[in-house]
């Protein structure tokens, strides 16, 4: 939980990897999922990047796989073939992406692509065969149906002999297209034509066209074919010949049906093979596309022999990354080290969470991401969020229902995770631990209010007795109800006035305490960023102002609660008089001893805190900026990004950081296989000659002192010659890979007026915010009072009203209505209202005291595994 308070420490790493093992390297890093790479080619268009062709190839394969899935879904939708294709899911770490040695891979991407293309060609051929067989079978069915309607088509006015002497066309067409075709036939033949038509079924219409002349007949034949009509040239009109024709067609139909069934079975067998691996293919291709997309963010050297990438990673994961890279086989291993980031670089914020803390962090991230290094408000949400919810939702009975609902989700979470959930229930399930705490705090606050479904519970006994049935009188003045509110207030006439005063004052106490905690958290941030000016001229004036104003208001509330003051004045009058009379106390507003001495001091400190917020800070900032500007003009802040490689200006070696993180070597150092002393050159050469691979991050030469490393530039050149002897394709450019720190003055150009305006706006916003935010916390009082009154109203006017009839059925109906109203309104709608108001109090009233929220979320490159793309 400590890492959730501020987030993990992040470092900027540089990865130099040979091109021949780039894919395997990125795959191993993707499996770790702890590096967020930076795009070093953001100035290049997407089509100019190194691996754009590989990405296009992956997209083409994904298109083919989508066609496979559509074909499978179509076959499954056929009658009698529903859900026949079993899809296997990819097991975790089942298939590696293409490596340098494809023979060591269970299924490389090249083999996979070849297999998919083979399946694609086979499926296209089988689909074509099935379609051709289906068309032939359909044509025979239409021919048989049409032959049964020949007499109807010829009609009574044309005898068989006359019909046989004329030229004719017999065919079928969609019923919706027949009228258009008939008009075209009439116009082309200029009316010298006889047409007959008859419906065959609901969709098709059979027709026959009688005409003289082969030329016109050919024209009409072409017109019918272009109109999607099916022509049967060999169908006879004679009855005897037509009987033989039908018999031949029936025999042909039986043969084609067997061919069609065989083609369908072959197609389905092919689809079964595809369906068994389609999820695996999707996984592999998607992972490969992610790898190439990541490699496109790397810088490629001119010889295309090496790639260089940069990315943020948790500092404590450095050794884990190097262990993964050491497992890669090859003559030259990848080189990973920590580099000094740009002064203006903003590291991403990485806040590890669990199922318990994930919901609170999501609520915080929904507003904005914490800046790197600042206190994470999500850490405090774990307690403050359900507590403020409980203040507004306080009821023992309602809290028990919410608590039990969350408890059931926690107990059966493993079973729920395996089920298919809708979006709303999925959100509730993800927030199960938060809902559990919300229910607990609702029970606690309900016990304080003594509310149980709108009923007061007398557990410890009351000291108030009803006298003459008119008023209550205390039987024991020394007795105080041990916990919560005395139940007698629930039946008194001034119940609403009592709870109104209690909850209003309590909401002010909670609100001021909540905001004061936010101001103290700002001190932690200022100290972390080593900003002494903000500590002295922002935090101190703010905490003094809050303590001397609304802190004093809380003190007055506690004084009035703890001590009996005869004819006590209203707290608001006492508080406002301190500012109206400049700290002078009048007799009607006197509450305690020493008030006349304390209030003038508080008033003076309040005025001084406002001055301290507005005046000194802009002057100091302006003076410091002028000094920075002079330093830049003198050449002390010039950009010198690339410098010659030597021990002094190499930012791979940072003394203070290395002392803090002894497990992170800042490269190059004594642990690097490329960097050795003069007396180890021969040993290094022997290592290259005798070993099959080179260790970039070896453990030899640890006894060599750092001042002896890289004392001469010739050492690098000697080592590079040895490396080139082992691997001729290796290239290393010092200015290209070794980066050093520079300090540009980003704030030059801000004048005094801008600084004063910005600081004044901040101060005025804080002063007015203290007033408006304190008033905003009164929503705790309003919603809590409204929730209790609604519960009492529904109990009295729904359940009690029907209970007075002394009828079992009406009592049952009354209880059912009360239960439905309780679940639907008091728990459903009221809980949502309390949740939203609690969220607003955290986002606006609490976080504006300290929270910057201009961070970048840590989104590491991570290869997905066991991902079910198709359900």
Secondary structure, 3 states (H helix, E strand, C coil): CHHHHHCCCEEEEEEEEEHHHHHHHHHHHHHHCCEEEECCCCCCCHHHCCCHHHHHHHHHHHHHHHHHHHHHHHHHCCCCCCCCCCCCCCCCCCCCCCCCCHHHCCCCHHHHHHHHHHHHHHHHHHHHHHHHHHHHHHHHHHHHHHHCCHHHHHCCCCCHHHHHHCEEEEEEEEHHHHHHHHHHHHHHCCCCCEEEEEECCCCEEEEEEEECCHHHHHHHHHHHHHCCCEECCCCCCCHHHHHHHHHHHHHHHHHHHHHHHHHHHHHHHHHHHHHHHHHHHHHHHHHHHHHHHHHCCCEECCCCCEEEEEEEEEHHHHHHHHHHHHCCCCCECCEEEEECCCCCCCCCECCCCCCCCHHHHHHHHHHCCCCCCCCCHHHHHHHHHHHHHHHHHCCHHHHHHHHHHHHHHHHCHHHHHHCCCCHHHHHHHHCHHHHHHHHHHHHHHHHHHCCECCECCCCCCCCEEEECCCEEEECCCCCCCCCCCCHHHHHCCCHHHHHHHHHHHHHHHHHHHHHHHHHHHHHHHHHHCCCHHHHHHHHHHHHHHHHHHHHHHHHHHHHHHHCCCCCCCCHHHHHHHHHHCCCCCCHHHCCCCCHHHHHHHHHHHHHHHHHHHHCHHHHHHHHHHHHHHHHHHCCCCCCCCCCCCCCCCCCCCCHHHHHHCCCCCCCCCCCCCCCCCHHHHHHHHHHHHHCCCECCCCCCCCCCCHHHCCCCHHHHHHHHHHHHHHCCCCCCCHHHHCCCCCCCCCCCCCCHHHHHHHHHHHHHHHHHHHHHHHHHCCHHHHHHHHHHHHHHHHHHHHHHHHHCCCCHHHHHHHHHHHHHHHHHHHHHHHHHHHHHHHHHHHHHHHHHHCCCCCCCECCCCCCCCCCCCCC
